[in-house]
């Protein structure tokens, strides 16, 4: 049975609705003929290019004559930086001052937290959350800090909190300045957009090597790498808020004689408050996700505990250090989100104490803790979960790793997945002639985007060959494709089920919150314990990390379908299955494409980190370059990752309707 929500005439207009309303017909269905012609032209052009390429270019991998060896220049640059880092004026009087400022700022915040003691910090978290967000986020904040202490992670949590406070502040200030410039100037907006795109698709691990060369191992490098990683969301959302300010309000302010500065301070910024707060929220989330990765270069705190646990495959210790990171992320996310909702709802009655009361309460709690001699969290109030978790993991490893009747163990699954999926996909990509891969990229980008996105994707893929990383990039691409396929199968199905069942959605929400905020490194430890070392564990960790975003976006897209359309299809006798396949999924197509895009970006980030557990390919090159201080290997691999991420982003990111119609 075919379901139609309204009758249409041959021109594609809704004649029934128009006749009932007594208004001229309104087009409600996109023109299919131009789309079909466009698809036919793309297919014909691709077939012609395939024939010409076969005759003129033949087969084979990327030609060596088209590659550029950058190891020499980059090696000389690396040697110069290392030789002059302690003597050149650029490092002594510029980078040196930045490094000192970062160290002093982090130390000052850490000393304040230690002076406040656990009672003062917990009281401050609860009172501030109550003041800006309400009683429920306040109780969540108090409980979260209490759990950090109970797990025996109070001091590492304070170290991470001090580093994050400085990094987030710098990220917000830098992002706000860039967003302000982009929001007020079209030229700056056009210039910044490709830079921010590149920073968004570059995995966090690739940021580490350049800052380590300049600042060395330690807190300054960790903070600055975090700032570079967390500033783009603030810049994007600031520019979005400023450029989206109500034109009527701006014209009214101009008509009253307000100067440009006055319009900015009294109209644009107040109208963009919600976007600005969302930018702060996203910068906090990005900075916390970077906390564990930055531990590789000396960030300390919770990240260092997780990294040490990864080195010894200690799942219990990793979980004990990873849970506080999740709790910090959940608290900050809930508080900033609730504050944003209050701002969006307009003026309302205060739900918490005044700032003066909050300050007095914090000082009083800190003094009580100091007077009773309990500045640091008491050791008697800690709970060791590492041993219990490790016993569970040992049991799972002993009983599930191999030898399970009929289904086999997790090691068997990993081996089969590698043999049946990863190897064929990688071998197939590497078997294809290089120009065929470029042609496939162009066709895919043209089908859902424009010629500009197709050109960008092709140039990005070609740049990988020029950098001499064609083979490793295709190996990484095979892992990404396999992980994305599994993520989409599981994520879209779960998202559809959650959209159709509010109860299931409520049950999934805390699970997705935990999975989405858990540091990327934490995922590697249990999958290595269960699946061993290789490409399969990297893919498994990437699937778990990307799954929450796909589920959330799919659920939101399915729920956003117009209820009137759903009711119309139901009144025409459509079954639930027909509604899903013929109404909801087609109308939720933009959300599903966004889920694909975000799944690809998140999967790529973890597949690269999978180089630590035998993932190989570009991830291994980045890890090797970081471990050896080899700028040539690490930076070239990082540039290839950027190009691969840019290509995947363009291939999976549909253009806007106005651009497509143009």
Secondary structure, DSSP 8 states (H G I E B T S, - for coil): ----SS-B-TTSBBHHHHHHHTS---B-S--HHHHHHHHHHHHHHHHHHHHHHHHHT-S-SS-GGG----HHHHHHHHHHHHHHTTT-HHIIIIIHHHHHHHHHHHHHHHHHHHHHHHHHHHHHHHHHHHHHT-HHHHHHHHHHHHHHHHTT-HHHHHHHHHHHHHHHHHHHHHHHHHHHHHHH-HHHHHHHHHHHHHHHHS-GGGGHHHHHHHH-SSHHHHHHHHHHHHHHHHHHHHHHHHHTS-HHHHHHHHHTT--HHHHIIIIIHHHTHHHHHHHHHHHHHHHHHHHHHGGGGT--HHHHHHHHHHHHT-HHHHHHHHHHHHHHHHHHHHHHHHHHHHHHH-S----S--HHHHHHHHHHHHHHHHHTT--S--GGG----HHHHHHHHHHHHHHHSS--TTT--HHHHHHHHIIIIIHHHHHHHHHS-HHHHHHHHHHHHHHHS-HHHHHHHHHHHHHHHHTT-HHHHHHHHHHHHHHHHHHHHHHHHHHHHHHH-HHHHHHHHHHHHHHHHS-HHHHHHHHHHHH-SSHHHHHHHHHHHHHHHHHHHHHHHHHTS-HHHHHHHHHTT--HHHHIIIIIHHHTHHHHHHHHHHHHHHHHHHHHHGGGGT--HHHHHHHHHHHHT-HHHHHHHHHHHHHHHHHHHHHHS---HHHHH-
